[in-house]
Amino acid sequence: MITKSQLLSMDLSSLRTVQSELRQSQSNNQARRSGVNEARGHVQAGWQGDTSQQPIARLQRLDQRITDHINDIISVDQAIDTYCSNKENLQRTVISYLELIASERFFMVTEDWHVIVSPVVGLMGGPNLGPNAARHQNNLQVYVEAFMDYDHQAPIGDL
């Protein structure tokens, strides 16, 4: 199980860097496609008859391969984007709930996600906060499990 510190420090910047590289690759491939299409135009304009058919067919196949590659890049980019956005949203949900618990000032959350009554409150003989701690514990467990389970459901796994 992920610890509280690990969740709080989760950083997906390396995946965002991969996205930038993918987008640059997509742009480069678009330029290659333009070059192939320009070459095909020159062949069609300058060559006559059967001699132009073979180079044109090769250029069309090359154009299709580049197009397929661009589509693959777009699919990977979208999967990474969806994964990062959803994972960051799940992280924010957990953090927001941790902040809610902290704002009550009666509870603490341990590194392994146990909600406990703050020692200070316990020493002061405050009200019985056990039921509220249990409620927070259950809610927090749901959020942390959703965060962890997302990796098994994420679209990035289909790549």
Buried (B, 14 or more C-beta within 10 A) or exposed (E): EBEBEEBEEBEBEEBEEBBEEBEEBBEEBEEBBEBBBEBBEEBEEEBEEEEBEEBBEBBEEBBEEBBEBBEBBEBBBBBBBEBBEBBEEBBEBBBEBBEEBEEEEBBBBEEEBEBBBBEEBEEEEEEEBEEBBEEBBEBBEEBBEEBEEBEEEBBBEEE
